[in-house]
Amino acid sequence: MRTSRIITGCAFSGSSGKHWIRPYDLFFDLSCYCGIPPHRRDAYAAGLTRRAAPGARLLMFGYGPGAFDDAWSGVTTDELRARSTGWELADVTPGTNPVPTFWFTLRRGSAPA
């Protein structure tokens, strides 16, 4: 029987602890990525990829550009495709918020990136 555990931690820091030893097949990002400054987003994506099993899924809720009063917050499908090497953007569903929001589903390829 397969078991599940919920683990919280920082995906791009190397100090997350021993629970990051094995790869994981599901990640959930509730509006984290879109709030990370652009110069840190590659590190975030690389950290997830290092910890993801082949075929892993990333479920992400993100704000679109223009949702906040700054020039860098938010995320687009083009950016996710460009920064998520080894992942396929499998689905994009618009949110129902008064500002641009999206639910993204990404799937890691079967071979390590």
SVG drawing of the C-alpha trace seen along z (x, -y; Angstrom):
<svg xmlns="http://www.w3.org/2000/svg" viewBox="-15 -50 37 52">
<polyline fill="none" stroke="black" stroke-width="0.4" points="0.0,0.0 1.3,-3.4 1.4,-6.1 1.5,-9.8 3.2,-12.5 2.8,-16.2 6.1,-18.0 6.7,-21.7 9.9,-23.4 11.9,-25.6 12.3,-24.1 15.3,-26.0 17.4,-26.1 19.8,-23.3 19.0,-23.3 15.5,-21.8 16.4,-18.8 16.6,-15.0 13.0,-14.7 14.2,-15.9 16.4,-12.9 14.1,-11.0 12.3,-12.4 8.6,-13.4 5.8,-13.1 3.5,-16.0 4.2,-19.6 1.7,-22.3 2.5,-26.0 -0.1,-28.4 1.0,-31.8 4.6,-31.4 6.3,-31.4 4.6,-34.6 5.8,-36.5 9.5,-35.5 11.6,-38.2 12.5,-37.2 16.2,-36.8 15.3,-34.0 12.8,-32.1 15.3,-29.9 16.7,-28.7 13.2,-27.9 12.4,-25.9 15.8,-24.1 15.2,-23.2 11.8,-21.6 13.3,-19.7 16.1,-18.3 13.5,-17.0 10.9,-15.8 10.5,-12.2 10.0,-11.5 6.4,-12.0 5.9,-14.3 3.2,-16.9 3.3,-20.5 0.0,-22.2 0.4,-25.9 -1.9,-28.8 -0.5,-32.1 -1.4,-35.7 -1.0,-37.0 0.8,-40.1 -1.0,-43.3 -2.5,-41.7 -0.3,-43.8 1.0,-47.3 4.6,-46.4 6.4,-45.6 7.6,-42.1 4.9,-40.1 2.8,-37.6 3.5,-34.8 2.7,-33.9 2.5,-30.6 5.5,-31.7 7.6,-32.3 6.7,-29.0 7.6,-27.1 10.9,-28.9 12.0,-28.5 10.7,-24.9 13.2,-22.8 12.1,-19.2 8.5,-20.0 5.5,-20.1 2.8,-22.7 -0.1,-20.3 -3.0,-22.6 -3.9,-26.2 -7.2,-27.1 -8.2,-30.8 -9.1,-31.6 -12.3,-33.3 -10.7,-36.2 -11.3,-39.9 -7.6,-40.1 -5.9,-37.8 -5.2,-34.4 -4.5,-30.9 -4.2,-27.3 -1.3,-25.7 -0.5,-22.0 3.0,-21.0 4.2,-17.5 7.9,-16.5 9.2,-14.4 9.9,-10.7 13.6,-11.2 15.5,-13.5 16.1,-17.0"/>
</svg>
